């Protein structure tokens, strides 16, 4: 019998956006690319896969379909407020890739409105301190679980 996996918001989020083309769709929408053909071109996603990902992102409330033509019916995809909240995730993924995969030749450099090159940092909304590993404490609220795993785990 397979043991139950840890209840986790990361796992729940990955179930929606953890597939490569889902994140690339979100990248394109955040860059201002909203139409199917251009999203397909820029992501390299097969059309059937892209159709499925877009449908799932719309169904989950991350994107919305907005009509831009009635004859023929044509739609573009826009981020909802929930989709906009994923922007920091994309920025930190990009920063990690820039540091660890593309340090010598970064494909895109982001600049903040102040003109400086953007280095995303996750901070506490309460005190403004950086959310680094040393400064975090886990308050496990799932019944029967601890930070190490199931509370009744014999191992």
Buried (B, 14 or more C-beta within 10 A) or exposed (E): EEEEEBEEEEEEEEEBBEBEBBBBBBBBBBEEBBBBEBBBEBBEBEEEBBEBBBEBBBEBEBBBEEEEEEEEEEBBBEBBEBBBEBBEBBBEEBBEEBEEEEEEEBEEEEEEEEEEEBEBEEEEEEEEEEEEEEEEEEEEEEEEBEEEEBEEEEE
